[in-house]
Amino acid sequence: MLSDPVILVIKGLAGGGLVVTFALLSEGLSPKRFAGLFSAAPAVALAGLTVTLLDKGAHSAHENATGMVAGGAGMVAYAAAVVPLLRRVRAGGAAAIALVAWTAVAAIVALPILL
């Protein structure tokens, strides 16, 4: 097993390299406002998952990947819920209510996979 500082350095280098790679690939996307979204999130997720797989094994990587999938599904539920809520409720209330949707969907997605 690697020490924690070494893991952090490896994650940083891998994440940074993948951010650059995804940023170059996303330059071909239109509209350009999506370039940052497609460069940072997947790169950091892949780098972290790769280092976890190499350092802690497949079981830990599986749990991390499940969390990523559940979090992504929760984010979609949050976005779908918050837009109509913002038309009816103040921003803080809309965000709090939509967070409940995020949590519920993430739990529904993650629990069957982890159990």
C-alpha positions as CSV (number, residue, x, y, z in Angstrom):
1,M,0.0,0.0,0.0
2,L,1.1,3.5,-0.8
3,S,1.4,6.3,1.8
4,D,-1.2,9.0,1.8
5,P,1.1,11.8,0.6
6,V,2.2,9.6,-2.4
7,I,-1.5,8.9,-3.2
8,L,-2.3,12.6,-3.2
9,V,0.6,13.4,-5.5
10,I,-0.4,10.6,-7.9
11,K,-4.1,11.7,-7.9
12,G,-3.0,15.3,-8.5
13,L,-0.8,14.4,-11.4
14,A,-3.3,12.0,-12.9
15,G,-6.2,14.4,-12.5
16,G,-4.3,17.3,-13.9
17,G,-3.2,15.3,-16.9
18,L,-6.7,14.1,-17.6
19,V,-8.1,17.6,-17.1
20,V,-5.8,18.8,-19.9
21,T,-6.7,15.9,-22.1
22,F,-10.4,16.4,-21.7
23,A,-10.1,20.2,-22.1
24,L,-8.3,19.6,-25.4
25,L,-11.1,17.2,-26.5
26,S,-13.8,19.5,-25.4
27,E,-12.5,22.3,-27.5
28,G,-14.4,20.8,-30.4
29,L,-17.7,21.0,-28.5
30,S,-20.3,23.6,-29.0
31,P,-21.3,25.7,-27.1
32,K,-18.0,26.4,-25.4
33,R,-19.6,26.8,-21.9
34,F,-19.7,23.0,-21.7
35,A,-15.9,22.7,-22.1
36,G,-15.2,23.1,-18.4
37,L,-17.8,20.7,-17.3
38,F,-16.5,18.0,-19.6
39,S,-12.9,18.6,-18.8
40,A,-12.8,18.7,-15.0
41,A,-15.5,16.3,-13.6
42,P,-14.7,13.2,-15.7
43,A,-10.9,13.7,-15.4
44,V,-10.9,14.0,-11.6
45,A,-13.3,11.0,-11.3
46,L,-11.3,8.8,-13.6
47,A,-8.0,9.7,-11.9
48,G,-9.4,9.1,-8.4
49,L,-11.0,5.9,-9.5
50,T,-7.8,4.6,-11.1
51,V,-5.6,5.4,-8.1
52,T,-8.2,3.8,-5.8
53,L,-8.2,0.7,-8.0
54,L,-4.4,0.4,-8.0
55,D,-4.0,1.2,-4.3
56,K,-7.0,-0.4,-2.6
57,G,-8.3,-2.9,-5.1
58,A,-11.5,-3.6,-7.0
59,H,-13.9,-3.6,-4.1
60,S,-13.0,-0.1,-3.0
61,A,-13.1,1.1,-6.6
62,H,-16.5,-0.5,-7.1
63,E,-17.8,1.4,-4.0
64,N,-16.4,4.6,-5.3
65,A,-17.8,4.1,-8.8
66,T,-21.2,3.3,-7.3
67,G,-21.0,6.6,-5.4
68,M,-20.2,8.5,-8.6
69,V,-23.1,6.9,-10.5
70,A,-25.5,7.6,-7.6
71,G,-24.3,11.2,-7.2
72,G,-24.7,11.8,-11.0
73,A,-28.3,10.5,-10.9
74,G,-28.9,12.6,-7.8
75,M,-27.6,15.7,-9.6
76,V,-29.9,15.1,-12.5
77,A,-32.9,14.8,-10.1
78,Y,-31.7,18.0,-8.3
79,A,-31.5,19.9,-11.6
80,A,-34.9,18.6,-12.7
81,A,-36.5,19.6,-9.3
82,V,-34.9,22.9,-8.7
83,V,-35.9,24.6,-12.0
84,P,-39.7,24.5,-11.4
85,L,-39.2,25.1,-7.7
86,L,-37.3,28.4,-8.4
87,R,-40.4,29.7,-10.1
88,R,-42.5,29.2,-6.9
89,V,-40.1,29.4,-3.9
90,R,-37.1,31.5,-3.0
91,A,-33.7,30.3,-4.0
92,G,-32.7,28.9,-0.5
93,G,-36.0,27.0,-0.1
94,A,-35.8,25.7,-3.7
95,A,-32.2,24.5,-3.1
96,A,-33.2,22.8,0.2
97,I,-36.2,21.0,-1.3
98,A,-34.3,19.9,-4.4
99,L,-31.5,18.6,-2.1
100,V,-34.1,16.1,-0.7
101,A,-34.7,14.9,-4.3
102,W,-30.9,14.5,-4.8
103,T,-30.6,12.5,-1.6
104,A,-33.6,10.3,-2.4
105,V,-32.5,9.5,-5.9
106,A,-28.9,8.9,-5.0
107,A,-30.0,6.5,-2.2
108,I,-32.4,4.6,-4.5
109,V,-29.6,4.2,-7.1
110,A,-26.8,3.3,-4.6
111,L,-28.5,1.0,-2.1
112,P,-29.4,-1.9,-4.4
113,I,-25.9,-1.9,-5.9
114,L,-24.1,-1.8,-2.5
115,L,-26.3,-4.4,-0.8
